[in-house]
């Protein structure tokens, strides 16, 4: 009997020794799972509270809710009222009537401009609401003078590169011409500034600036050193073209107000003509090739480009045409009207450092074609 009791005790002890490791392992796994699920719950709760806090702070600081946040605890049964945001397309276009009655330079009639212009401009909408988005680039163009300012000495260093000087004093325009610009670039630039004074009487401050009328920038960064007082800050020079490696200040070119030598009308009339020209030939009926037309003699790169034209042995799927302006003038511009050139599906734009300024950029963007940019500086 005693022996049987010892055998039973031995068997029970042996069973417990084998069961103990399994029980310990299960206990450890249970603790790890409990800790893991607890951390997951805390993390999810933190995300929920953070999202609610950000939404509340956004509404409190900005005073409006750009997006609708629905609570996960209660059902949102109210319909949200969309917030009206003002964009550039919502800005009403104001037609400003200016009594300008001056004829073009190539007319035989007498040029007359009335003298009874308004002396004060009172817009219905503040300028901060009506200024286009591209006005922000003004700060970038003038950033180089932000710390130093522009002194008289700095301004006069631009004089050797200028065609003329503009001075506006008490709403009157004064011009000092140093060099005659090509054709009538200077005349129509000054005419544009005169229209600015007429459109916004009393709003243009007294100012003085120097202007260049060439096709290439003149104030190159490579020629200016910040440590040299005789070259820094750079001289402020207004120009039709800019470059990432130059400090020339970009200004609208003369052809916005007219280019009579090439029969290009002022922009408000030409833009309408281009829209009508787009309707003459449907897209599917246009020539399915790339197209370029211009003067190849103003740049060596343009001359090299003409060698890529089609021939009997080779067709690069591009059509390159020489624009002979002397012949066009004699023929009365019958083959150079921009509104009659909406005949191809693709149009090339040529970029080259030796001829930076491209006057046809805005014309091209108003013709319904695919634009192919050719950067010949690479």
Protein Blocks (a to p, Z undefined) as FASTA:
>chain_A
ZZmmmmmmmmmmmmmmmmmmmmmmmmmmmmmmmmmmmmmmmmmmmmmmmmmmmmmmmmmm
nopafbdcddfkbccfbdcdddddddfklpccdddddfddbdcfkbcbdcdddfkbcfbd
cdfbdfklmpcfklmmmmmmmmmmmmnopafklmmmmmmmpfbdcddeehiacdddfbdc
ehjlmmmmmmmmmmmmmmmghkaccddddddfbfbdfbdfklpcfklmklcccdddddfb
dcfkbcbdcdddfklnopfknopacfklmmmmmmmmmmmpcfklpccbdcddddfklpfk
lmmmmmmpccfkbcghiacddddfklmmmnoommmcfklmmmbfbdcddddfklmbafkl
mmmmmpccddddddfkZZ
